[in-house]
Amino acid sequence: MLLFLSVTSLVFAAQYYSYTAKSIQTGLVILPLGDVNQDRIVDTYDLYRVARAYWSKPGDANWDPDCDLNGDKFVDTIDLTLVADHYGESV
């Protein structure tokens, strides 16, 4: 049996298994890692959005926090690779 003690634990577990957990008003939604636009599939639209934000950080004109998939406050090759690695995945 799997027991989550907090939302933080759920987010960590979801990321460990290549999924991200997003909290929205209607509840918790599990999305594939790399699904930047949150349409439940990692596709060309996600690659495009990360490419537009590529090499940006907070304060830059092209900064998009949704594209910072690893949370290091910088959109770089790691983030682009995460989208590419999970391309085609859906829930």
Buried (B, 14 or more C-beta within 10 A) or exposed (E): EEEEEEEEEBBEEBBEEEBBBEEEEEEEEBBBBBBBBEEBBBBEEBBEBBEEBBEBBEEEEEBBEBBBBBEEEBBBEEBBBBBBEBBEBEE
